[in-house]
């Protein structure tokens, strides 16, 4: 069953409250930052992972809706990009569209959604990176990123705790910015030592391995996009190795 079918089935299993809880259709009253490991006591590891994946999925829908509201339009290319990266089955499109519309109409600002998901995944920055990267991918789908979309993405990155260097790295890894600069793709400096660059590269490979991301809460439906990012990281390091004769 896809992540969307699980959402329909109400498999979240606990209330997180706040705007995301509203979208999940669960009982309100417990903010995401009050959810602890106790919420998963007695649950299997696989069920905990499903819970995290559902929160990721709904967060992406909600923030996509708020981003669309920021520039006042949703293009067909953006819709296609969302469907492509998340492989939404045709029978579940109405449900996803309903969540999107509710998030877009909700009076809560995008900041509330971003803060809530940031608190939930505060110990898993790689998950937040994937979420921000997916938003960037959708924003760039029509070939033009509206200034208000850029402001939105920058603000979300700030709420997620990413500084400008990390923000630029994520953007370039997802096809925005200086695509041909391998150092920026890895988020390193050209005068960094070989050892420093190799260390960063290994950390990025570990953090972006599909199995690791799925275990941390990234839905399997998004792994194709993660694989593209990992390929860009590997290609960037290969270029640096060739340049430096390593």
SEPADREN-561268 format. One record per residue: y, z, x of N, C-alpha, C in turn; residue number from 1. Coordinates in nm, 2 decimals, padded with zeros to 4 digits. Atoms other than C-alpha are relative to their C-alpha. Layout:
# SEPADREN-561268
{site {Y,Z,X},{Y,Z,X},{Y,Z,X},NUM}
...
***
This chain:
# SEPADREN-561268
{site {-00.12,00.00,00.08},{00.00,00.00,00.00},{00.12,00.00,00.09},1}
{site {-00.13,00.01,-00.08},{00.35,-00.09,00.13},{00.08,00.13,-00.02},2}
{site {-00.09,-00.12,00.01},{00.62,00.17,00.18},{00.07,00.00,-00.14},3}
{site {-00.07,00.01,00.12},{00.78,00.04,-00.14},{-00.09,00.05,-00.12},4}
{site {00.10,-00.05,00.10},{00.46,00.10,-00.35},{-00.01,00.15,00.01},5}
{site {00.01,-00.14,-00.01},{00.45,00.45,-00.21},{00.13,00.07,-00.06},6}
{site {-00.12,-00.06,00.06},{00.81,00.51,-00.32},{-00.01,00.00,-00.15},7}
{site {00.02,00.01,00.14},{00.72,00.39,-00.67},{-00.09,00.11,-00.05},8}
{site {00.10,-00.11,00.04},{00.43,00.64,-00.67},{00.05,00.14,00.02},9}
{site {-00.06,-00.14,-00.01},{00.66,00.93,-00.58},{-00.07,00.08,00.11},10}
{site {00.08,-00.07,-00.10},{00.47,01.01,-00.26},{00.08,00.09,00.10},11}
{site {-00.08,-00.08,-00.10},{00.76,01.19,-00.09},{-00.05,00.14,00.01},12}
{site {00.07,-00.13,-00.01},{00.61,01.52,-00.18},{00.09,00.12,00.01},13}
{site {-00.09,-00.11,-00.01},{00.92,01.74,-00.14},{00.14,-00.04,-00.03},14}
{site {-00.14,00.03,00.03},{01.28,01.77,-00.24},{00.09,00.01,00.12},15}
{site {-00.10,-00.01,-00.11},{01.55,01.69,00.01},{00.14,00.02,-00.05},16}
{site {-00.13,-00.02,00.06},{01.84,01.70,-00.23},{00.10,-00.10,00.05},17}
{site {-00.10,00.09,-00.05},{02.17,01.53,-00.16},{-00.01,-00.14,-00.05},18}
{site {00.00,00.14,00.05},{02.24,01.16,-00.22},{-00.13,-00.07,00.03},19}
{site {00.13,00.06,-00.03},{01.91,01.06,-00.05},{-00.10,00.05,-00.10},20}
{site {00.09,-00.06,00.10},{01.72,01.30,-00.28},{00.02,-00.06,-00.13},21}
{site {-00.03,00.07,00.12},{01.89,01.14,-00.57},{-00.07,-00.13,-00.01},22}
{site {00.06,00.13,00.00},{01.77,00.80,-00.47},{-00.15,00.01,00.01},23}
{site {00.15,-00.01,00.00},{01.42,00.92,-00.40},{-00.05,00.05,-00.13},24}
{site {00.05,-00.04,00.13},{01.41,01.05,-00.75},{-00.07,00.14,00.00},25}
{site {00.07,-00.13,00.00},{01.31,01.40,-00.65},{00.10,00.11,-00.04},26}
{site {-00.09,-00.11,00.05},{01.45,01.74,-00.76},{00.10,00.03,00.11},27}
{site {-00.11,-00.03,-00.09},{01.79,01.82,-00.61},{00.00,00.15,00.03},28}
{site {-00.02,-00.14,-00.03},{01.89,02.15,-00.45},{-00.03,00.04,00.14},29}
{site {00.02,-00.04,-00.14},{01.77,02.14,-00.09},{00.05,-00.11,00.09},30}
{site {-00.05,00.10,-00.09},{01.98,01.95,00.16},{-00.09,-00.03,00.11},31}
{site {00.09,00.05,-00.11},{01.81,01.75,00.43},{00.00,00.09,00.12},32}
{site {00.00,-00.08,-00.13},{01.93,01.98,00.71},{-00.06,00.13,-00.02},33}
{site {00.07,-00.13,00.02},{01.76,02.27,00.54},{-00.15,-00.02,-00.01},34}
{site {00.14,00.03,00.00},{01.42,02.09,00.54},{-00.05,00.03,00.14},35}
{site {00.06,-00.03,-00.13},{01.20,02.23,00.82},{-00.14,-00.03,00.00},36}
{site {00.14,00.03,-00.01},{00.85,02.20,00.93},{-00.08,00.08,-00.11},37}
{site {00.06,-00.08,00.10},{00.77,02.46,00.66},{-00.02,-00.09,-00.12},38}
{site {00.01,00.09,00.11},{00.82,02.18,00.41},{-00.12,-00.08,00.00},39}
{site {00.12,00.08,-00.02},{00.52,02.00,00.55},{-00.12,00.09,00.02},40}
{site {00.11,-00.09,-00.03},{00.30,02.31,00.59},{-00.12,-00.03,-00.10},41}
{site {00.12,00.03,00.08},{-00.05,02.23,00.46},{-00.02,-00.15,-00.02},42}
{site {00.01,00.15,00.02},{00.02,01.85,00.46},{-00.06,-00.06,00.12},43}
{site {00.06,00.07,-00.11},{-00.17,01.61,00.67},{00.11,-00.07,00.09},44}
{site {-00.10,00.07,-00.08},{00.00,01.43,00.96},{00.04,-00.13,-00.06},45}
{site {-00.03,00.13,00.06},{-00.03,01.10,00.78},{00.09,00.01,-00.11},46}
{site {-00.09,-00.02,00.12},{00.14,01.24,00.47},{00.14,00.03,00.05},47}
{site {-00.13,-00.03,-00.05},{00.42,01.38,00.68},{00.07,-00.13,00.05},48}
{site {-00.05,00.13,-00.05},{00.46,01.04,00.85},{00.05,-00.09,-00.12},49}
{site {-00.05,00.07,00.12},{00.48,00.88,00.50},{00.13,00.05,-00.05},50}
{site {-00.13,-00.06,00.05},{00.75,01.12,00.39},{00.11,-00.05,00.08},51}
{site {-00.11,00.05,-00.09},{00.96,01.03,00.70},{00.03,-00.14,-00.02},52}
{site {-00.02,00.14,00.02},{00.90,00.66,00.64},{00.08,-00.03,-00.13},53}
{site {-00.07,00.02,00.13},{01.02,00.69,00.28},{00.14,00.03,00.01},54}
{site {-00.14,-00.04,-00.01},{01.33,00.87,00.38},{00.08,-00.11,00.09},55}
{site {-00.06,00.11,-00.08},{01.40,00.60,00.65},{00.03,-00.12,-00.09},56}
{site {-00.01,00.12,00.09},{01.34,00.32,00.39},{00.12,00.01,-00.10},57}
{site {-00.10,-00.02,00.10},{01.57,00.47,00.13},{00.14,00.01,00.07},58}
{site {-00.13,-00.01,-00.07},{01.84,00.55,00.39},{00.05,-00.14,00.04},59}
{site {-00.04,00.14,-00.03},{01.84,00.18,00.50},{00.05,-00.07,-00.12},60}
{site {-00.05,00.07,00.13},{01.88,00.06,00.14},{00.13,00.06,-00.03},61}
{site {-00.13,-00.06,00.03},{02.16,00.31,00.08},{00.11,-00.04,00.09},62}
{site {-00.11,00.03,-00.09},{02.35,00.24,00.39},{00.03,-00.15,00.00},63}
{site {-00.02,00.15,00.02},{02.30,-00.14,00.34},{00.09,-00.02,-00.12},64}
{site {-00.08,00.02,00.12},{02.45,-00.10,00.00},{00.14,00.05,00.02},65}
{site {-00.14,-00.05,-00.03},{02.75,00.10,00.13},{00.07,-00.10,00.09},66}
{site {-00.06,00.10,-00.09},{02.80,-00.16,00.40},{00.04,-00.12,-00.07},67}
{site {-00.04,00.11,00.09},{02.80,-00.43,00.14},{00.13,00.03,-00.08},68}
{site {-00.12,-00.04,00.07},{03.06,-00.24,-00.05},{00.12,00.00,00.09},69}
{site {-00.11,-00.01,-00.10},{03.27,-00.20,00.27},{00.07,-00.14,00.01},70}
{site {-00.07,00.13,-00.01},{03.34,-00.58,00.29},{00.00,-00.07,-00.13},71}
{site {-00.01,00.06,00.13},{03.31,-00.64,-00.08},{-00.09,-00.11,-00.04},72}
{site {00.09,00.11,00.04},{03.03,-00.89,-00.08},{-00.14,00.02,00.06},73}
{site {00.13,00.01,-00.05},{02.66,-00.94,-00.03},{-00.04,-00.15,00.01},74}
{site {00.04,00.14,-00.01},{02.56,-01.28,00.11},{-00.15,-00.02,-00.02},75}
{site {00.14,00.03,00.01},{02.24,-01.46,00.05},{-00.08,00.02,00.13},76}
{site {00.06,-00.02,-00.13},{02.17,-01.45,00.42},{-00.03,00.14,00.03},77}
{site {00.03,-00.14,-00.02},{02.20,-01.08,00.43},{-00.12,00.05,-00.09},78}
{site {00.11,-00.03,00.08},{01.96,-01.05,00.14},{-00.13,-00.05,00.06},79}
{site {00.12,00.06,-00.06},{01.71,-01.28,00.31},{-00.03,00.08,00.13},80}
{site {00.03,-00.08,-00.12},{01.75,-01.07,00.63},{-00.07,00.13,-00.03},81}
{site {00.06,-00.13,00.04},{01.67,-00.75,00.45},{-00.14,-00.02,-00.04},82}
{site {00.13,00.03,00.04},{01.37,-00.91,00.28},{-00.10,-00.03,00.11},83}
{site {00.08,00.04,-00.12},{01.25,-01.05,00.61},{-00.04,00.11,00.08},84}
{site {00.04,-00.11,-00.09},{01.26,-00.74,00.82},{-00.08,00.11,-00.07},85}
{site {00.07,-00.10,00.07},{01.12,-00.52,00.55},{-00.12,-00.05,-00.08},86}
{site {00.12,00.06,00.07},{00.87,-00.77,00.39},{-00.02,00.06,-00.14},87}
{site {00.01,-00.06,00.13},{00.95,-00.65,00.04},{-00.08,-00.10,-00.09},88}
{site {00.08,00.08,00.09},{00.67,-00.78,-00.20},{00.08,-00.04,-00.12},89}
{site {-00.08,00.04,00.11},{00.81,-00.98,-00.49},{-00.01,00.09,-00.12},90}
{site {00.01,-00.09,00.12},{00.68,-00.74,-00.75},{00.08,00.13,00.02},91}
{site {-00.07,-00.13,-00.03},{00.87,-00.45,-00.58},{00.15,-00.03,00.02},92}
{site {-00.14,00.04,-00.02},{01.20,-00.64,-00.54},{00.09,00.07,-00.11},93}
{site {-00.09,-00.06,00.10},{01.34,-00.51,-00.88},{00.02,00.15,00.03},94}
{site {-00.01,-00.14,-00.03},{01.27,-00.15,-00.77},{00.10,00.02,00.12},95}
{site {-00.08,-00.01,-00.12},{01.44,-00.20,-00.43},{00.15,-00.03,-00.04},96}
{site {-00.14,00.04,00.04},{01.74,-00.37,-00.60},{00.06,00.11,-00.09},97}
{site {-00.05,-00.11,00.08},{01.77,-00.08,-00.84},{00.05,00.11,00.08},98}
{site {-00.04,-00.10,-00.09},{01.79,00.17,-00.56},{00.13,-00.05,00.07},99}
{site {-00.12,00.06,-00.06},{02.05,-00.06,-00.39},{00.12,00.01,-00.09},100}
{site {-00.11,00.00,00.10},{02.26,-00.08,-00.70},{00.05,00.14,-00.02},101}
{site {-00.04,-00.14,00.03},{02.25,00.30,-00.76},{00.08,00.05,00.12},102}
{site {-00.07,-00.05,-00.12},{02.35,00.36,-00.40},{00.14,-00.06,00.01},103}
{site {-00.12,00.07,-00.01},{02.63,00.11,-00.42},{00.10,00.06,-00.10},104}
{site {-00.08,-00.05,00.10},{02.76,00.26,-00.74},{00.03,00.15,00.01},105}
{site {-00.01,-00.14,-00.02},{02.72,00.62,-00.63},{00.14,00.03,00.06},106}
{site {-00.14,-00.04,-00.05},{03.06,00.80,-00.57},{-00.01,00.06,00.14},107}
{site {00.01,-00.06,-00.14},{02.93,00.96,-00.25},{00.04,-00.11,00.10},108}
{site {-00.04,00.09,-00.11},{03.08,00.80,00.06},{-00.12,-00.03,00.09},109}
{site {00.11,00.03,-00.09},{02.86,00.63,00.32},{-00.02,00.11,00.10},110}
{site {00.01,-00.11,-00.09},{02.93,00.93,00.54},{-00.10,00.10,-00.04},111}
{site {00.10,-00.10,00.05},{02.73,01.16,00.32},{-00.14,-00.04,00.03},112}
{site {00.13,00.05,-00.03},{02.43,00.94,00.35},{-00.03,00.00,00.15},113}
{site {00.02,00.01,-00.14},{02.47,00.89,00.72},{-00.02,00.14,00.06},114}
{site {00.01,-00.13,-00.04},{02.52,01.26,00.78},{-00.14,00.06,-00.03},115}
{site {00.13,-00.06,00.04},{02.21,01.35,00.58},{-00.12,-00.05,00.08},116}
{site {00.12,00.06,-00.08},{01.97,01.11,00.75},{00.01,00.04,00.15},117}
{site {-00.02,-00.04,-00.14},{02.13,01.20,01.09},{-00.06,00.14,00.02},118}
{site {00.05,-00.14,-00.01},{02.05,01.57,01.02},{-00.16,00.00,-00.01},119}
{site {00.14,00.00,00.02},{01.70,01.49,00.91},{-00.08,-00.05,00.13},120}
{site {00.07,00.06,-00.12},{01.61,01.28,01.22},{00.08,00.04,00.13},121}
{site {-00.08,-00.04,-00.11},{01.83,01.48,01.46},{-00.07,00.01,00.13},122}
{site {00.08,-00.01,-00.12},{01.55,01.53,01.70},{-00.08,-00.13,00.04},123}
{site {00.06,00.13,-00.02},{01.44,01.17,01.68},{00.10,-00.11,00.01},124}
{site {-00.11,00.11,-00.01},{01.73,00.95,01.80},{-00.05,-00.14,00.00},125}
{site {00.05,00.14,00.00},{01.50,00.65,01.85},{-00.01,-00.05,-00.14},126}
{site {00.01,00.04,00.14},{01.45,00.65,01.47},{00.14,-00.04,-00.05},127}
{site {-00.13,00.03,00.04},{01.82,00.66,01.41},{00.05,-00.14,00.07},128}
{site {-00.04,00.13,-00.07},{01.86,00.37,01.67},{-00.06,-00.12,-00.08},129}
{site {00.07,00.11,00.08},{01.61,00.16,01.46},{00.08,-00.02,-00.13},130}
{site {-00.08,00.02,00.12},{01.81,00.23,01.15},{00.13,-00.07,00.02},131}
{site {-00.13,00.06,-00.03},{02.14,00.14,01.30},{-00.02,-00.15,00.04},132}
{site {00.03,00.14,-00.04},{01.98,-00.17,01.46},{-00.03,-00.09,-00.12},133}
{site {00.03,00.08,00.12},{01.85,-00.29,01.12},{00.12,-00.03,-00.07},134}
{site {-00.13,00.03,00.07},{02.20,-00.25,00.97},{00.07,-00.11,00.08},135}
{site {-00.07,00.10,-00.08},{02.34,-00.46,01.26},{-00.06,-00.14,-00.03},136}
{site {00.07,00.12,00.03},{02.07,-00.72,01.20},{00.04,-00.06,-00.13},137}
{site {-00.04,00.05,00.14},{02.16,-00.75,00.83},{00.14,-00.04,00.00},138}
{site {-00.14,00.03,00.00},{02.53,-00.75,00.90},{00.03,-00.14,00.07},139}
{site {-00.02,00.12,-00.08},{02.50,-01.04,01.15},{-00.08,-00.12,-00.06},140}
{site {00.09,00.10,00.05},{02.26,-01.24,00.93},{00.07,-00.13,-00.04},141}
{site {-00.08,00.12,00.05},{02.53,-01.48,00.79},{00.08,-00.06,00.11},142}
{site {-00.07,00.06,-00.11},{02.66,-01.55,01.14},{00.14,00.06,00.03},143}
{site {-00.14,-00.05,-00.02},{02.99,-01.36,01.09},{-00.01,00.15,-00.04},144}
{site {-00.01,-00.14,00.04},{03.04,-00.98,01.10},{00.15,00.03,-00.04},145}
{site {-00.14,-00.03,00.05},{03.34,-00.88,00.89},{00.05,00.12,00.07},146}
{site {-00.06,-00.11,-00.07},{03.58,-00.64,01.06},{-00.03,00.13,-00.06},147}
{site {00.03,-00.13,00.07},{03.51,-00.38,00.79},{-00.15,00.04,00.03},148}
{site {00.14,-00.03,-00.03},{03.14,-00.41,00.87},{-00.01,00.06,00.14},149}
{site {00.00,-00.06,-00.14},{03.21,-00.35,01.24},{00.05,00.15,00.00},150}
{site {-00.05,-00.14,00.01},{03.41,-00.04,01.15},{-00.10,00.09,-00.06},151}
{site {00.11,-00.07,00.07},{03.13,00.07,00.92},{-00.11,00.04,00.10},152}
{site {00.10,-00.02,-00.09},{02.87,00.03,01.19},{00.04,00.10,00.11},153}
{site {-00.05,-00.10,-00.10},{03.08,00.21,01.45},{00.01,00.14,-00.05},154}
{site {-00.01,-00.14,00.06},{03.14,00.50,01.21},{-00.14,00.06,-00.01},155}
{site {00.14,-00.05,00.01},{02.77,00.53,01.14},{-00.06,00.04,00.13},156}
{site {00.05,-00.03,-00.13},{02.69,00.52,01.51},{00.06,00.14,00.05},157}
{site {-00.07,-00.12,-00.04},{02.94,00.80,01.57},{-00.06,00.12,-00.08},158}
{site {00.07,-00.10,00.08},{02.78,01.01,01.29},{-00.14,00.03,00.06},159}
{site {00.13,-00.02,-00.06},{02.44,00.95,01.45},{00.00,00.06,00.13},160}
{site {-00.01,-00.06,-00.13},{02.57,01.09,01.77},{-00.01,-00.10,00.12},161}
{site {00.00,00.09,-00.10},{02.58,00.77,01.97},{00.14,-00.03,00.06},162}
{site {-00.13,00.04,-00.07},{02.86,00.71,02.23},{00.01,-00.15,00.01},163}
{site {-00.03,00.15,-00.01},{03.01,00.37,02.30},{-00.10,-00.07,00.08},164}
{site {00.10,00.07,-00.08},{02.77,00.28,02.57},{-00.13,-00.02,-00.07},165}
{site {00.12,00.01,00.08},{02.47,00.35,02.35},{00.02,-00.10,-00.11},166}
{site {-00.03,00.09,00.11},{02.63,00.17,02.06},{00.00,-00.15,00.05},167}
{site {00.00,00.14,-00.06},{02.69,-00.14,02.28},{-00.14,-00.04,00.03},168}
{site {00.14,00.04,-00.03},{02.33,-00.13,02.40},{-00.08,-00.04,-00.12},169}
{site {00.07,00.03,00.13},{02.19,-00.12,02.05},{00.05,-00.13,-00.06},170}
{site {-00.05,00.13,00.06},{02.42,-00.40,01.94},{-00.05,-00.12,00.07},171}
{site {00.04,00.12,-00.08},{02.33,-00.63,02.23},{-00.15,-00.02,-00.02},172}
{site {00.14,00.01,00.02},{01.96,-00.55,02.18},{-00.03,-00.07,-00.13},173}
{site {00.02,00.07,00.13},{02.00,-00.68,01.83},{00.08,-00.13,-00.02},174}
{site {-00.07,00.13,00.01},{02.18,-01.00,01.92},{00.14,00.00,-00.01},175}
{site {-00.15,00.00,00.01},{02.54,-00.89,01.91},{00.06,00.03,00.14},176}
{site {-00.07,-00.03,-00.12},{02.78,-00.89,02.20},{-00.06,-00.09,00.12},177}
{site {00.04,00.08,-00.12},{02.69,-01.01,02.56},{-00.15,-00.01,00.01},178}
{site {00.15,00.02,00.01},{02.33,-01.13,02.49},{-00.06,-00.03,00.14},179}
{site {00.06,00.04,-00.13},{02.29,-01.26,02.85},{00.02,00.10,00.11},180}
{site {-00.02,-00.10,-00.10},{02.39,-00.94,03.03},{-00.12,00.10,00.00},181}
{site {00.12,-00.08,00.00},{02.06,-00.77,03.12},{00.03,00.15,00.02},182}
{site {-00.03,-00.14,-00.03},{02.23,-00.45,03.24},{00.05,00.07,-00.13},183}
{site {-00.05,-00.05,00.12},{02.41,-00.40,02.91},{-00.11,00.02,-00.10},184}
{site {00.11,-00.01,00.09},{02.09,-00.46,02.72},{-00.08,00.13,00.03},185}
{site {00.07,-00.12,-00.04},{01.93,-00.17,02.91},{00.10,00.12,00.00},186}
{site {-00.09,-00.11,00.00},{02.25,00.04,02.89},{00.02,00.06,00.14},187}
{site {-00.02,-00.05,-00.13},{02.28,00.07,03.27},{00.12,-00.07,00.07},188}
{site {-00.11,00.07,-00.07},{02.55,-00.02,03.53},{-00.06,-00.09,00.11},189}
{site {00.05,00.09,-00.10},{02.52,-00.30,03.78},{-00.01,00.07,00.14},190}
{site {00.01,-00.07,-00.13},{02.57,-00.05,04.07},{-00.10,00.11,-00.01},191}
{site {00.11,-00.10,00.00},{02.29,00.18,03.95},{-00.11,-00.04,00.10},192}
{site {00.10,00.03,-00.09},{02.01,00.21,04.19},{-00.13,-00.05,-00.07},193}
{site {00.13,00.05,00.06},{01.67,00.04,04.14},{-00.08,00.11,-00.07},194}
{site {00.08,-00.11,00.05},{01.51,00.38,04.08},{00.06,00.04,-00.14},195}
{site {-00.07,-00.04,00.12},{01.77,00.47,03.81},{-00.03,-00.10,-00.11},196}
{site {00.02,00.10,00.10},{01.73,00.14,03.63},{-00.14,00.00,-00.05},197}
{site {00.14,-00.01,00.04},{01.35,00.16,03.64},{-00.03,00.11,-00.09},198}
{site {00.02,-00.12,00.08},{01.36,00.51,03.50},{00.05,-00.03,-00.15},199}
{site {-00.06,00.03,00.13},{01.59,00.40,03.21},{-00.09,-00.10,-00.08},200}
{site {00.08,00.11,00.06},{01.37,00.09,03.15},{-00.13,00.06,-00.06},201}
{site {00.12,-00.06,00.04},{01.05,00.30,03.13},{00.02,00.09,-00.13},202}
{site {-00.03,-00.08,00.12},{01.21,00.54,02.88},{00.02,-00.08,-00.12},203}
{site {-00.03,00.09,00.12},{01.33,00.26,02.66},{-00.13,-00.06,-00.05},204}
{site {00.13,00.05,00.04},{00.98,00.11,02.66},{-00.08,00.10,-00.08},205}
{site {00.08,-00.11,00.06},{00.82,00.44,02.57},{00.06,00.03,-00.14},206}
{site {-00.07,-00.03,00.13},{01.08,00.51,02.29},{-00.02,-00.11,-00.10},207}
{site {00.00,00.12,00.09},{01.05,00.16,02.15},{-00.14,-00.06,-00.02},208}
{site {00.14,00.04,00.02},{00.67,00.13,02.15},{-00.03,00.01,-00.15},209}
{site {00.02,00.00,00.14},{00.56,00.04,01.80},{-00.08,00.12,-00.05},210}
{site {00.08,-00.11,00.04},{00.30,00.32,01.78},{00.09,00.13,00.00},211}
{site {-00.09,-00.12,00.00},{00.56,00.58,01.88},{00.10,00.00,-00.11},212}
{site {-00.10,00.01,00.11},{00.82,00.45,01.63},{-00.06,00.03,-00.13},213}
{site {00.07,-00.03,00.13},{00.57,00.46,01.34},{-00.03,00.15,-00.01},214}
{site {00.03,-00.14,00.01},{00.46,00.81,01.43},{00.13,00.08,-00.02},215}
{site {-00.13,-00.08,00.01},{00.83,00.92,01.44},{00.06,-00.02,-00.14},216}
{site {-00.06,00.02,00.13},{00.90,00.78,01.09},{00.06,-00.13,-00.03},217}
{site {-00.04,00.14,00.03},{00.98,00.41,01.12},{-00.11,-00.07,-00.08},218}
{site {00.10,00.07,00.08},{00.80,00.22,00.84},{-00.06,-00.12,00.08},219}
{site {00.07,00.11,-00.06},{00.54,-00.03,00.96},{00.07,-00.14,-00.03},220}
{site {-00.06,00.12,00.04},{00.73,-00.30,00.77},{00.12,-00.04,00.10},221}
{site {-00.12,00.03,-00.09},{01.02,-00.28,01.03},{-00.05,-00.02,00.14},222}
{site {00.04,00.01,-00.14},{00.80,-00.30,01.34},{00.02,-00.14,00.06},223}
{site {-00.03,00.13,-00.06},{00.85,-00.68,01.38},{00.14,00.00,00.06},224}
{site {-00.13,-00.01,-00.06},{01.22,-00.61,01.44},{00.00,00.08,00.12},225}
{site {00.01,-00.09,-00.12},{01.13,-00.33,01.68},{-00.06,-00.08,00.11},226}
{site {00.07,00.08,-00.11},{00.90,-00.57,01.87},{00.10,-00.10,00.06},227}
{site {-00.10,00.09,-00.05},{01.19,-00.82,01.90},{00.09,00.08,00.10},228}
{site {-00.08,-00.08,-00.09},{01.40,-00.54,02.05},{-00.07,00.03,00.13},229}
{site {00.08,-00.03,-00.12},{01.12,-00.44,02.29},{-00.01,-00.12,00.09},230}
{site {00.01,00.12,-00.08},{01.09,-00.80,02.40},{00.13,-00.03,00.08},231}
{site {-00.13,00.01,-00.07},{01.46,-00.81,02.48},{00.02,00.09,00.11},232}
{site {00.00,-00.10,-00.10},{01.43,-00.49,02.68},{-00.08,-00.05,00.12},233}
{site {00.08,00.04,-00.11},{01.14,-00.63,02.88},{00.05,-00.12,00.07},234}
{site {-00.06,00.12,-00.06},{01.31,-00.97,02.94},{00.12,00.04,00.08},235}
{site {-00.12,-00.04,-00.08},{01.63,-00.79,03.06},{-00.05,00.06,00.13},236}
{site {00.05,-00.06,-00.12},{01.43,-00.58,03.31},{-00.06,-00.11,00.10},237}
{site {00.06,00.11,-00.08},{01.25,-00.89,03.43},{00.11,-00.08,00.07},238}
{site {-00.11,00.07,-00.06},{01.58,-01.06,03.50},{00.06,00.08,00.11},239}
{site {-00.06,-00.09,-00.10},{01.71,-00.76,03.69},{-00.09,00.00,00.12},240}
{site {00.09,00.00,-00.11},{01.39,-00.75,03.90},{00.01,-00.13,00.08},241}
{site {-00.02,00.13,-00.07},{01.43,-01.12,03.98},{00.13,-00.01,00.08},242}
{site {-00.13,00.00,-00.06},{01.79,-01.08,04.06},{00.00,00.08,00.13},243}
{site {00.00,-00.09,-00.12},{01.73,-00.79,04.30},{-00.12,-00.02,00.09},244}
{site {00.11,00.03,-00.08},{01.41,-00.93,04.44},{-00.10,00.12,00.01},245}
{site {00.09,-00.12,00.00},{01.20,-00.63,04.33},{-00.14,-00.05,-00.02},246}
***
